[in-house]
Amino acid sequence: MAISNKAVVKCSKCGESIDFEVFRSVNAHTDPELAAKVKSRELFKCKCPKCGNESYVNYDFLYNDPDKRIMIYMIFEENKLKDICKLLSSKEIPGYTMRVVGSQQSLVEKIMMFESGLDDRSVEIGKSVMYYNNYKLFKEAGVSQIRFNHREDGSNEFLMIAGSKLFARVGFPKKEYDKISSLYGDRYLALAKDDIAIDLAWGKEMYDSVVKNGRE
């Protein structure tokens, strides 16, 4: 069941006060329509009735999908995010995968990974492999983000973002995903079984650990 409360937010353009419904959690099984709005980010979108400006409202949020057995917490304050990671790492819900992200884009991306049947750890390592194999090119282009995307045709890709613009699309075929999963295997992923914040920085640490141990 979804949990929400009423709030008042300020328009970022004209300063108008706007009544807005804040959803603290959504259950994808019992509230599929709300889950769809999470994935489109419509749930977080606010439109000013005075000037028409549209913006996204950031607030802490829990996405729970009991069918996929995942819980994803979206936390915006860095210190709070670290505390939540420590707390969740010490708790275990049998059969569940728990993650913490720091943005709406990361939340949507993480849901997409799990719904595609992928291990998000292998995907984040794949991002790191892609970035550091093309480090000079991406650095010169100002690439600051790499986003996973699942296409409508069922294939996967990485989106290289420079500033607010798309710099390049790079395919992430299943054979590459399988190769990474095999290379890093149970030995390395087992070391991170309690990790909750699985992102590009985490992927780099795992990538470096394999390089240092001479497996690439």
Buried (B, 14 or more C-beta within 10 A) or exposed (E): EBEEEEEEBEBBEEEBEBEBEBBEBBBBEEBEEBBEBBBEEEBBBBEBEEEEBEBBBEBBBBBBBEEBBBBBBBBBEEEEBEEBBEEBBEEEEEEEBBBBBBBBBBBBBBBBBBBBEBBBBBBBBBBBBBBBEBEEEBEEBEBEBBBBBBEEEEEBBBBBBBEEEEBBEBEBEEEBBEBBBEBBEEEBBEEBEEBBBBBBEBBBEBBEBBEEEEEE
